[in-house]
Amino acid sequence: MIVFLNPRASYGRAAAKWKRVRPELERRVGRFEVVEIGAPDAVSAAVSAAAARGERVFVAAGGDGTVNLVANAVLGATDMPGERLRLGAVGLGSSNDFHKPFRRDAFIRGVPARVDCGRTEARDVLRVDLAGADGRRAPRHAVNNASIGVAAEANASFNDPTPFVRAVRRVSVDAAIVASVMRTLARRRDIQCRIAVDGSDAGSFRVSSLGFVKNPHFAGAFCYDTPVAPDDGRMSVHLCEGLTRLEVLTTLAALSRRRFAGRPKTRTWVGRRALVEADVDFALEMDGEVVYARRVEFSVVPRALLVCR
């Protein structure tokens, strides 16, 4: 078992959490190798090299972005002969959506963990093919969700904080998320997008927020109420269209209570593929990481990952 550790997760708090968790993890699973994460390409190379040597279990110790990074590396090495690769995770991040809904028996020293490599479950992932003004880019995968609009722009703001947001973040991550949302609302504009789901044109919309969901939990306390199972081969697509700033805030408040379906100016589809196009580049968030694109295709890859319990 190799643990890829991101000590910078949760704004540097991950290192202290890992120090607390590691002895109990060693007691449960035995000895393992720890690799501190540097460049993303280095993780892919390390996973491929270790898999070629016969290693089969790779654990992401960090936040949801760390899980995304290691999961993409595992998916890129799945053509290795022999037993399938398995993905584990130790939730050292601030949100840890990958671990939700939390299981009481899956905590180590107060930290959510999926490290039982003897018991695994298959999970779907979202394949994301994107293109910008400069042409097509390499496909990525999202293990939780992807989004366009307010959530994506707030993530970008959160990942590139102002001095004020950085100061708030040292005290409370939730308060920093709210500060990032307020900063985003102060300067945001809707994005005119054409949307298609499962090959059918859904129309052109003023997108305030658009979510592509395998895991209904996102950004800490928020959760959609449309059921999508981890391995059912489907995703839910949630649109908020033409919201005012106040309506954005009331929608977020509703999502914090797991209420979304049927709200004004919203639509929900369930499908296997989706396409979004715009005339300008927009922020695209995948498991908390943000890139920019103007044409994005989403498709569900059924049961692509073996995840430790």
Protein Blocks (a to p, Z undefined) as FASTA:
>chain_A
ZZdddfkggnhplmmmmmmmmmmmmmmnopadddddfbfklmmmmmmmmmmnopabdcde
ddfklmmmmmmmmmmmmmpgcjddddddddfbfnommlpccdfklcgehiacdfbfkbcc
dddddddddddfkopcdddddfkbccehjklmmmmmmmmccfklmmmmmmomklmmmmmm
mmmmmmgccddddddeehiafbjcddfbdcddfblbgghjaccfbdcdfklopacdddde
hiafklmmmmmmmmmnopaghpahiacdddfbdcdddfbdcdddeehiacddfbdcdddd
ehkbccdZZ
